[in-house]
Amino acid sequence: MEDKRPAPIAVQRIVVTDFDIGFGNLVVLLIKFAFAVIPAAIVVTLVWMGIASVVKLIDG
């Protein structure tokens, strides 16, 4: 009977010491990040408001 398990995958650890990005590309990246944070902040706020409403409803 043959063993059907896959061979173990070797783990290779990598350490990033430096990366080079142009100023314009960095600005574009940060603007995209800022626009991505807005809907995430809205969702988190709505969740916290829901939790606060439930706690207030239970506590009276």
Secondary structure, 3 states (H helix, E strand, C coil): CCCCCCCCCCCCCCCCCCCCCCHHHHHHHHHHHHHHHHHHHHHHHHHHHHHHHHHHHHHC
